[in-house]
Structure formats: C-alpha cells, structure tokens
Amino acid sequence: EVLQATRIQLERELSLEDVHHIRDLPAHNLLSL
C-alpha cells in the first residue's frame, strides 16, 4: 500500500508539472502531442 500511495503521489506531482509546462509553453506542448 505504501508503494502504491507513493506512486499515486508521484503521478499527481508529475501531472501538476505537466499542467505548468502546458501553461508556460502551450504551442510547444501541442507540438509534442
């Protein structure tokens, strides 16, 4: 359970970072999709 909770937390932090990158570089993000 600990590893699963940590993985969920890491994924949550990573998606938050992705959101920041989308806001900072919208055009670049659309190109990478």
Buried (B, 14 or more C-beta within 10 A) or exposed (E): EEEEEEEEEEEEEEEEEEEEEEEEEEEEBEEEE
